[in-house]
């Protein structure tokens, strides 16, 4: 329930602070006093888009804040899902900045408007002429019937199963598409795969093959260069090894004279050891090097095959070719095994479809049981609301396809007159009749489900006399289980509230401002009397007001 509301710098409201209680709260005021402004401010808290023109003083931001007691609303799961801090007394704040930007917070956590709107739908149901039109929509009509049919858990299970069914069907469609594509490309993909498999590709192999090819292709010149190198190292006259050995022997004597010569000797010796190792390695390379025309032919063929494949597949290296080979292998395997996958998916789909059909049948049966109950209760309430000839004809048609809420299509027909032709609700009922039907429906729903706080915006428009008393009685009954607000011009309804607020305008310092004030007992008598007889209250109007209030 709505506990408190604060509105600052919104339209004609400068600064409003008000607390609310449970039960039936009445809001009255002259036409143009600002009741729509109050509703507009509350709508912003519920996620309606902001408009910069609503800011009164454009140099300041507009702030609207409301606190709600949500202990009985079963909203903990919603708060967890949206990563919000749950508080049994939850505070929602909306700010409109002078720049036109809007911010929203739930318990000081920033939220976007879509989340705020989802939460708002579960906190306050603002009934207006626009919402009355929902009566003519199938979705809303199903909500009413399903509430009486106790279909909530069945519909949740159906929704989950329908999602699974759609996903499985999409997977089956994908498999069938893959099969048709695979069949078109199967032979070509198999040929390409065999080419790659025959190449026996190994990651990093290209560089090794190119090195081996260069070596085998240049054996004689390499041997010649190695021979020259060995001669430079081992020649008896000018060879580097003999020269370094003589140099070492020369410094052997000097090394004993001082540390300086000894260091030079050590360096010469180290160089000699390194050159000797180098000579040994050159000899081994030279001994192992031999011409191999057969191997050269094999390497050349392998390189040519790899380069052809790189060109064919527009690949940069062997690693890309290997990835292409894996993908082709998967495509070929998929094509070969896809019939089995399709059969398994078809069996899965049949099983889910059977479960969905069972759920849809249960939902349908529950609805069929609830419809007579709904018709009886609606027609019974509407008799009290001056529509004694109102009749409903509601039929369910079990369709072949799965719909979002079962397999039913719904036809709700109505006639307001005895012997009249049944027609769809939007063609058969006037605006005033739709308002009374909506009130009857809200009254019925409040017996079956936990509704949020409800705010009726002049639902009594076009109604007077005894019928207004009946409407007031319905609202009073509803207020026993939920918080009910009603904006009204009828004294008969205004007198039935547990609390009464008045919206009024005041001109001060060349500025018009809208205010909302809670009326005490004496002020309520005056307000109801003015609603009965105008500004010039007669004693009879005051007496009548007291009678209504008592």
C-alpha positions as CSV (number, residue, x, y, z in Angstrom):
1,X,0.0,0.0,0.0
2,X,1.0,3.6,-0.6
3,X,2.2,5.1,2.8
4,X,3.4,8.5,1.8
5,X,3.9,10.7,-1.2
6,X,6.1,13.7,-1.7
7,X,6.0,15.9,-4.8
8,X,8.2,18.9,-5.4
9,X,8.3,21.3,-8.3
10,X,5.9,19.3,-10.5
11,X,3.4,21.3,-12.6
12,X,1.3,23.5,-10.2
13,X,2.5,21.6,-7.2
14,X,5.4,23.4,-5.4
15,X,5.9,21.2,-2.4
16,X,3.4,18.5,-1.3
17,X,3.9,16.1,1.6
18,X,1.1,13.7,2.4
19,X,0.6,10.4,4.3
20,X,-2.0,7.8,3.5
21,X,-3.7,4.9,5.4
22,X,-5.4,1.7,4.3
23,X,-9.1,1.4,3.6
24,X,-11.0,3.7,1.3
25,X,-9.4,7.1,0.6
26,X,-11.6,9.8,-1.1
27,X,-10.1,12.6,-3.2
28,X,-12.4,15.4,-4.3
29,X,-11.9,18.9,-5.8
30,X,-13.4,21.2,-8.4
31,X,-12.8,20.5,-12.0
32,X,-9.4,21.9,-12.9
33,X,-8.2,22.0,-9.3
34,X,-5.3,19.6,-10.1
35,X,-6.5,16.1,-9.6
36,X,-4.9,15.1,-12.9
37,X,-1.6,16.7,-11.8
38,X,-1.7,14.5,-8.7
39,X,-2.3,11.4,-10.8
40,X,0.5,12.5,-13.2
41,X,2.9,12.7,-10.3
42,X,2.0,9.3,-9.1
43,X,2.3,7.9,-12.6
44,X,5.9,9.1,-12.8
45,X,6.7,7.0,-9.7
46,X,5.1,4.0,-11.5
47,X,7.4,4.4,-14.5
48,X,5.6,6.8,-16.9
49,X,8.0,8.8,-19.2
50,X,8.8,12.3,-17.9
51,X,8.1,15.5,-19.7
52,X,10.3,18.6,-19.2
53,X,7.1,20.8,-19.4
54,X,6.0,19.3,-16.1
55,X,8.8,21.1,-14.2
56,X,7.3,24.2,-12.5
57,X,10.6,26.0,-11.9
58,X,13.0,25.1,-14.7
59,X,16.0,26.2,-12.6
60,X,15.3,23.4,-10.1
61,X,14.8,19.6,-10.5
62,X,11.5,18.0,-9.9
63,X,11.5,15.3,-7.2
64,X,8.7,12.8,-6.6
65,X,9.1,10.2,-3.8
66,X,6.7,7.6,-2.5
67,X,7.0,4.9,0.2
68,X,5.1,1.6,-0.1
69,X,4.4,-1.1,2.4
70,X,5.0,-4.2,0.2
71,X,5.3,-6.9,2.9
72,X,2.2,-8.7,1.5
73,X,3.0,-8.4,-2.2
74,X,5.3,-11.4,-2.6
75,X,7.9,-9.2,-4.4
76,X,11.1,-10.6,-2.9
77,X,11.7,-12.8,-6.0
78,X,11.3,-9.7,-8.3
79,X,13.8,-7.7,-6.2
80,X,16.3,-10.6,-6.3
81,X,15.9,-11.0,-10.1
82,X,16.5,-7.2,-10.7
83,X,19.4,-7.1,-8.2
84,X,17.6,-4.7,-5.9
85,X,17.6,-4.4,-2.1
86,X,14.3,-5.6,-0.7
87,X,12.7,-3.6,2.1
88,X,9.2,-4.2,3.4
89,X,8.9,-0.4,3.3
90,X,10.2,0.4,-0.1
91,X,11.0,3.9,-1.3
92,X,10.8,4.9,-4.9
93,X,12.2,8.3,-6.0
94,X,12.0,9.9,-9.4
95,X,13.9,13.0,-10.4
96,X,13.5,15.2,-13.5
97,X,16.5,17.4,-14.1
98,X,16.2,20.9,-15.7
99,X,18.2,19.4,-18.6
100,X,15.2,17.1,-19.2
101,X,17.0,14.0,-18.1
102,X,15.2,11.6,-15.8
103,X,16.5,9.4,-13.0
104,X,14.7,6.7,-10.9
105,X,15.7,4.9,-7.7
106,X,14.3,2.0,-5.8
107,X,15.6,2.0,-2.2
108,X,18.4,4.3,-3.4
109,X,19.4,1.9,-6.2
110,X,19.2,3.4,-9.7
111,X,16.8,1.6,-12.0
112,X,15.7,2.1,-15.6
113,X,12.1,2.9,-16.5
114,X,11.3,-0.6,-17.7
115,X,12.1,-2.1,-14.3
116,X,10.2,0.8,-12.6
117,X,7.2,0.2,-14.7
118,X,7.2,-3.6,-14.0
119,X,7.4,-2.8,-10.2
120,X,4.8,0.0,-10.5
121,X,2.3,-2.4,-12.1
122,X,2.5,-4.5,-8.9
123,X,2.0,-1.5,-6.5
124,X,-0.8,0.7,-7.8
125,X,-3.5,0.0,-10.4
126,X,-4.6,3.4,-11.7
127,X,-8.0,2.9,-13.2
128,X,-8.8,5.5,-15.9
129,X,-10.9,5.7,-19.0
130,X,-7.9,4.4,-20.9
131,X,-7.7,1.3,-18.7
132,X,-11.5,0.7,-19.1
133,X,-10.8,0.0,-22.7
134,X,-8.7,-2.9,-21.6
135,X,-12.0,-4.6,-20.9
136,X,-12.4,-5.1,-24.6
137,X,-9.0,-6.8,-25.1
138,X,-8.7,-10.6,-25.0
139,X,-5.6,-10.6,-22.8
140,X,-7.4,-8.7,-20.0
141,X,-10.5,-10.9,-20.4
142,X,-8.3,-14.0,-20.0
143,X,-6.7,-12.5,-16.9
144,X,-10.1,-12.2,-15.3
145,X,-11.2,-15.7,-16.2
146,X,-7.9,-17.2,-15.1
147,X,-8.0,-15.5,-11.8
148,X,-11.4,-17.2,-11.0
149,X,-10.1,-20.4,-12.6
150,X,-7.1,-20.5,-10.3
151,X,-4.9,-21.1,-13.3
152,X,-1.9,-19.2,-12.1
153,X,0.4,-22.2,-11.5
154,X,-0.9,-24.0,-14.6
155,X,-0.2,-20.9,-16.8
156,X,3.3,-20.6,-15.4
157,X,4.1,-24.2,-16.1
158,X,2.6,-23.8,-19.6
159,X,4.7,-20.7,-20.2
160,X,7.9,-22.6,-19.3
161,X,6.9,-25.6,-21.3
162,X,5.9,-23.5,-24.3
163,X,9.3,-21.8,-24.2
164,X,11.0,-25.2,-24.2
165,X,8.8,-26.3,-27.1
166,X,9.6,-23.2,-29.2
167,X,13.4,-23.7,-28.5
168,X,13.2,-27.4,-29.5
169,X,11.2,-26.5,-32.6
170,X,13.8,-23.9,-33.6
171,X,16.5,-26.5,-33.1
172,X,14.6,-28.9,-35.3
173,X,14.2,-26.3,-38.0
174,X,17.9,-25.6,-37.8
175,X,18.7,-29.3,-38.2
176,X,16.4,-29.6,-41.2
177,X,18.0,-26.5,-42.7
178,X,21.5,-27.9,-42.0
179,X,20.5,-31.1,-43.6
180,X,19.3,-29.5,-46.8
181,X,22.4,-27.3,-47.0
182,X,24.6,-30.3,-46.1
183,X,23.1,-32.4,-48.9
184,X,23.8,-29.7,-51.4
185,X,27.5,-29.5,-50.4
186,X,28.1,-33.0,-49.1
187,X,30.1,-34.3,-52.1
188,X,32.2,-31.2,-52.5
189,X,32.9,-31.0,-48.7
190,X,33.9,-34.6,-48.7
191,X,36.3,-34.0,-51.6
192,X,37.9,-30.9,-49.9
193,X,38.2,-32.8,-46.7
194,X,40.0,-35.8,-48.4
195,X,42.4,-33.3,-50.0
196,X,43.3,-31.9,-46.6
197,X,43.5,-35.3,-44.9
198,X,45.8,-36.6,-47.6
199,X,48.1,-33.7,-47.0
200,X,48.7,-34.9,-43.4
201,X,49.1,-31.4,-42.2
202,X,51.1,-30.7,-39.0
203,X,51.2,-27.3,-37.3
204,X,54.5,-25.5,-37.9
205,X,55.5,-28.0,-40.6
206,X,55.7,-25.5,-43.4
207,X,58.8,-23.7,-42.0
208,X,60.6,-27.0,-41.4
209,X,59.8,-28.3,-45.0
210,X,61.0,-25.0,-46.5
211,X,64.3,-25.3,-44.6
212,X,64.8,-28.9,-45.6
213,X,64.0,-28.1,-49.2
214,X,66.6,-25.3,-49.3
215,X,69.2,-27.6,-47.8
216,X,68.5,-30.6,-50.2
217,X,68.3,-28.3,-53.2
218,X,71.7,-26.7,-52.4
219,X,73.8,-29.7,-51.2
220,X,76.8,-29.2,-53.5
221,X,77.2,-25.5,-52.8
222,X,76.7,-26.0,-49.0
223,X,79.4,-28.8,-49.1
224,X,81.8,-26.5,-50.9
225,X,81.3,-23.7,-48.4
226,X,81.7,-26.1,-45.5
227,X,84.9,-27.5,-47.0
228,X,86.3,-24.0,-47.3
229,X,85.3,-23.3,-43.7
230,X,87.0,-26.5,-42.5
231,X,90.2,-25.7,-44.4
232,X,90.3,-22.2,-42.9
233,X,90.1,-23.8,-39.4
234,X,92.4,-26.8,-39.9
235,X,95.1,-25.8,-42.5
236,X,98.6,-26.6,-41.2
237,X,100.0,-23.4,-42.5
238,X,97.3,-20.8,-42.1
239,X,94.5,-22.7,-40.3
240,X,92.9,-20.9,-37.4
241,X,93.3,-23.8,-35.0
242,X,97.1,-24.0,-35.5
243,X,97.5,-20.3,-35.3
244,X,95.5,-20.1,-32.0
245,X,97.5,-23.1,-30.6
246,X,100.7,-21.2,-31.4
247,X,99.3,-18.1,-29.8
248,X,98.3,-20.0,-26.7
249,X,101.7,-21.6,-26.4
250,X,103.3,-18.2,-26.8
251,X,101.2,-16.7,-24.0
252,X,101.7,-19.7,-21.7
253,X,105.1,-18.4,-20.7
254,X,103.8,-14.8,-20.3
255,X,100.9,-15.9,-18.2
256,X,103.2,-16.7,-15.4
257,X,104.7,-13.2,-15.3
258,X,101.6,-11.2,-14.3
259,X,97.9,-11.5,-13.9
260,X,97.4,-9.3,-17.0
261,X,99.1,-11.8,-19.3
262,X,97.3,-14.6,-17.5
263,X,93.9,-13.1,-18.2
264,X,94.9,-12.7,-21.9
265,X,96.0,-16.3,-21.9
266,X,92.7,-17.5,-20.5
267,X,90.8,-15.6,-23.1
268,X,93.0,-17.1,-25.9
269,X,92.4,-20.6,-24.4
270,X,88.7,-20.1,-24.3
271,X,88.6,-18.9,-27.9
272,X,90.6,-22.0,-28.9
273,X,88.2,-24.3,-27.1
274,X,85.2,-22.7,-28.8
275,X,86.8,-22.8,-32.3
276,X,87.8,-26.4,-31.7
277,X,84.1,-27.2,-30.9
278,X,83.0,-25.3,-33.9
279,X,85.4,-27.3,-36.1
280,X,83.9,-30.6,-34.7
281,X,80.4,-29.4,-35.4
282,X,81.3,-28.4,-39.0
283,X,82.8,-31.8,-39.6
284,X,79.7,-33.6,-38.3
285,X,77.4,-31.4,-40.5
286,X,79.6,-32.1,-43.4
287,X,79.7,-35.8,-42.8
288,X,75.9,-35.9,-42.4
289,X,75.2,-33.9,-45.5
290,X,74.5,-35.9,-48.6
291,X,72.5,-35.5,-51.7
292,X,69.0,-37.2,-51.6
293,X,67.1,-36.6,-54.8
294,X,64.2,-38.9,-53.7
295,X,63.7,-36.9,-50.4
296,X,64.0,-33.6,-52.3
297,X,61.2,-34.8,-54.6
298,X,59.0,-35.8,-51.7
299,X,59.6,-32.5,-49.9
300,X,59.0,-30.5,-53.0
301,X,55.8,-32.3,-53.7
302,X,54.6,-31.8,-50.1
303,X,55.4,-28.0,-50.3
304,X,53.6,-27.7,-53.6
305,X,50.6,-29.5,-52.2
306,X,50.5,-27.2,-49.1
307,X,50.9,-24.0,-51.2
308,X,48.1,-25.1,-53.5
309,X,45.8,-25.7,-50.5
310,X,46.8,-22.3,-49.0
311,X,45.9,-20.7,-52.2
312,X,42.7,-22.7,-52.7
313,X,41.3,-22.0,-49.2
314,X,42.7,-18.4,-49.0
315,X,44.6,-19.4,-45.9
316,X,47.7,-17.7,-44.5
317,X,49.3,-20.7,-42.8
318,X,48.9,-24.4,-42.0
319,X,47.1,-23.6,-38.7
320,X,44.2,-22.0,-40.7
321,X,44.1,-25.1,-43.0
322,X,43.8,-27.4,-40.0
323,X,40.9,-25.3,-38.7
324,X,39.3,-25.5,-42.1
325,X,39.8,-29.2,-42.1
326,X,38.1,-29.5,-38.6
327,X,35.1,-27.5,-39.8
328,X,34.8,-29.6,-43.0
329,X,35.1,-32.7,-40.9
330,X,32.2,-31.4,-38.6
331,X,30.1,-30.6,-41.6
332,X,30.6,-34.0,-43.2
333,X,30.0,-35.7,-39.9
334,X,26.9,-33.6,-39.3
335,X,25.5,-34.5,-42.7
336,X,26.2,-38.2,-42.0
337,X,24.6,-38.1,-38.5
338,X,21.9,-35.4,-39.0
339,X,19.1,-37.8,-39.7
340,X,19.6,-39.5,-36.3
341,X,19.7,-36.0,-34.6
342,X,16.5,-35.0,-36.4
343,X,14.7,-38.1,-35.3
344,X,15.8,-37.6,-31.7
345,X,14.7,-34.0,-31.8
346,X,11.3,-34.9,-33.3
347,X,10.8,-37.4,-30.5
348,X,11.6,-34.8,-28.0
349,X,9.2,-32.3,-29.6
350,X,6.4,-34.9,-29.6
351,X,6.9,-35.5,-25.9
352,X,6.9,-31.7,-25.1
353,X,3.8,-31.2,-27.3
354,X,2.0,-33.9,-25.4
355,X,2.8,-32.2,-22.1
356,X,1.7,-28.9,-23.5
357,X,-1.6,-30.4,-24.8
358,X,-2.3,-31.8,-21.4
359,X,-1.6,-28.5,-19.7
360,X,-3.7,-26.6,-22.3
361,X,-6.6,-29.0,-21.7
362,X,-6.4,-28.5,-17.9
363,X,-6.3,-24.7,-18.4
364,X,-9.3,-25.0,-20.8
365,X,-11.3,-27.1,-18.4
366,X,-10.6,-24.7,-15.5
367,X,-11.7,-21.8,-17.6
368,X,-14.9,-23.5,-18.6
369,X,-15.7,-24.1,-15.0
370,X,-15.0,-20.5,-14.1
371,X,-17.0,-18.8,-16.8
372,X,-20.5,-19.5,-15.4
373,X,-19.2,-18.3,-12.0
374,X,-17.9,-15.1,-13.5
375,X,-21.0,-14.4,-15.5
376,X,-23.3,-15.0,-12.5
377,X,-21.2,-12.7,-10.2
378,X,-20.9,-10.0,-12.9
379,X,-24.6,-9.9,-13.7
380,X,-25.5,-10.0,-10.0
381,X,-23.3,-6.9,-9.2
382,X,-24.4,-5.1,-12.3
383,X,-28.1,-5.4,-11.2
384,X,-27.1,-3.3,-8.2
385,X,-25.4,-0.9,-10.4
386,X,-28.5,-0.2,-12.5
387,X,-27.8,-2.6,-15.3
388,X,-30.5,-5.2,-14.4
389,X,-30.7,-6.4,-18.0
390,X,-27.0,-6.8,-18.6
391,X,-26.1,-10.2,-19.9
392,X,-22.9,-11.9,-20.9
393,X,-22.1,-14.7,-23.3
394,X,-18.6,-16.0,-23.0
395,X,-17.3,-18.9,-25.1
396,X,-14.0,-20.6,-25.4
397,X,-12.8,-22.2,-28.6
398,X,-10.0,-24.8,-28.4
399,X,-7.6,-24.0,-31.2
400,X,-5.1,-26.2,-32.9
401,X,-2.0,-24.1,-32.3
402,X,-0.3,-23.3,-29.1
403,X,-1.0,-19.7,-28.0
404,X,0.8,-17.7,-25.3
405,X,-1.7,-18.6,-22.6
406,X,-3.0,-22.0,-23.8
407,X,-4.9,-23.1,-26.9
408,X,-8.1,-21.1,-26.3
409,X,-9.5,-18.2,-28.3
410,X,-12.1,-16.2,-26.3
411,X,-15.3,-14.6,-27.5
412,X,-16.9,-12.3,-24.9
413,X,-20.3,-10.9,-26.0
414,X,-22.5,-8.5,-24.1
415,X,-26.0,-7.0,-24.3
416,X,-27.2,-4.2,-22.0
417,X,-30.9,-4.6,-22.9
418,X,-33.5,-7.3,-22.5
419,X,-33.8,-9.2,-25.7
420,X,-30.9,-7.3,-27.2
421,X,-28.4,-8.8,-29.6
422,X,-25.2,-10.0,-28.2
423,X,-22.2,-8.1,-29.5
424,X,-18.5,-7.7,-28.7
425,X,-18.1,-5.5,-25.5
426,X,-16.6,-2.5,-27.3
427,X,-19.6,-2.3,-29.6
428,X,-22.4,-3.1,-27.1
429,X,-21.4,-1.1,-24.0
430,X,-21.3,2.7,-23.5
431,X,-18.5,4.4,-21.7
432,X,-20.5,4.6,-18.5
433,X,-21.5,0.9,-18.8
434,X,-17.9,-0.1,-19.3
435,X,-16.9,1.8,-16.1
436,X,-19.5,0.0,-14.1
437,X,-18.5,-3.4,-15.6
438,X,-14.8,-2.6,-14.8
439,X,-15.7,-1.8,-11.2
440,X,-17.7,-5.0,-10.9
441,X,-14.7,-7.0,-12.3
442,X,-12.2,-5.3,-10.0
443,X,-14.5,-6.2,-7.1
444,X,-14.7,-9.8,-8.2
445,X,-10.9,-10.0,-8.7
446,X,-10.2,-8.7,-5.2
447,X,-11.9,-11.8,-3.8
448,X,-9.6,-14.2,-5.7
449,X,-6.2,-12.5,-6.0
450,X,-4.0,-10.0,-4.1
451,X,-4.5,-6.9,-6.1
452,X,-2.2,-3.9,-5.6
453,X,-3.5,-0.6,-4.3
454,X,-6.2,0.6,-6.7
455,X,-7.0,4.2,-7.7
456,X,-10.3,4.9,-9.4
457,X,-10.2,8.1,-11.5
458,X,-13.9,9.2,-11.7
459,X,-15.1,5.7,-12.4
460,X,-18.5,7.1,-11.2
461,X,-18.7,9.5,-14.2
462,X,-22.2,9.7,-15.5
463,X,-23.7,7.9,-12.5
464,X,-26.0,9.4,-9.8
465,X,-28.5,8.6,-7.1
466,X,-28.9,5.1,-5.7
467,X,-26.4,3.6,-8.1
468,X,-23.7,5.8,-6.8
469,X,-24.5,4.4,-3.3
470,X,-24.1,0.9,-4.7
471,X,-20.7,1.8,-6.3
472,X,-19.6,3.3,-3.0
473,X,-20.7,0.1,-1.2
474,X,-18.6,-2.0,-3.7
475,X,-15.5,0.2,-3.1
476,X,-16.0,0.0,0.7
477,X,-16.1,-3.8,0.4
478,X,-13.0,-3.9,-1.7
479,X,-11.2,-1.6,0.8
480,X,-11.4,-4.3,3.5
481,X,-8.7,-6.3,1.7
482,X,-6.8,-3.6,-0.2
483,X,-6.1,0.1,-0.2
484,X,-8.6,1.9,-2.5
485,X,-8.4,5.5,-3.7
486,X,-11.2,7.1,-5.6
487,X,-11.4,10.5,-7.2
488,X,-15.0,11.4,-7.3
489,X,-17.5,14.3,-7.9
490,X,-20.3,12.4,-6.2
491,X,-21.2,13.3,-2.6
492,X,-22.7,9.8,-2.0
493,X,-19.3,8.2,-2.7
494,X,-17.2,11.0,-1.0
495,X,-19.1,10.4,2.2
496,X,-18.2,6.7,2.4
497,X,-14.4,7.1,2.7
498,X,-12.3,6.2,5.7
499,X,-10.2,9.3,4.9
500,X,-11.0,12.3,2.7
501,X,-8.5,14.6,0.9
502,X,-9.3,17.7,-1.1
503,X,-7.4,19.0,-4.1
504,X,-7.6,22.8,-4.5
505,X,-5.9,25.7,-6.2
506,X,-4.6,28.8,-4.5
507,X,-3.4,32.1,-6.0
508,X,-0.6,33.7,-4.0
509,X,2.0,36.2,-5.0
510,X,0.7,36.2,-8.6
511,X,1.3,32.4,-8.7
512,X,-1.2,29.6,-8.8
513,X,-0.4,26.4,-6.8
514,X,-2.2,23.1,-6.3
515,X,-2.6,21.7,-2.8
516,X,-3.8,18.5,-1.3
517,X,-5.2,18.6,2.3
518,X,-6.7,16.0,4.5
519,X,-10.1,17.0,5.8
520,X,-11.3,16.7,9.4
521,X,-14.8,15.8,10.3
522,X,-16.2,19.3,10.1
523,X,-14.3,20.1,6.9
524,X,-15.7,16.9,5.3
525,X,-19.3,18.1,6.2
526,X,-18.6,21.4,4.4
527,X,-17.0,19.6,1.4
528,X,-19.8,17.1,1.0
529,X,-22.4,19.9,1.4
530,X,-20.8,22.0,-1.3
531,X,-20.8,18.9,-3.6
532,X,-24.5,18.6,-2.9
533,X,-25.5,22.3,-3.2
534,X,-22.7,24.4,-4.5
535,X,-20.7,27.1,-2.8
536,X,-23.8,28.6,-1.2
537,X,-24.6,25.9,1.2
538,X,-28.1,25.6,2.5
539,X,-29.0,24.2,5.9
540,X,-30.6,21.3,4.2
541,X,-27.4,20.6,2.2
542,X,-25.4,20.5,5.5
543,X,-28.0,18.3,7.1
544,X,-27.9,16.0,4.1
545,X,-24.1,15.9,4.2
546,X,-24.2,14.9,7.9
547,X,-26.7,12.2,7.1
548,X,-24.5,10.8,4.3
549,X,-21.4,10.9,6.5
550,X,-23.2,9.1,9.3
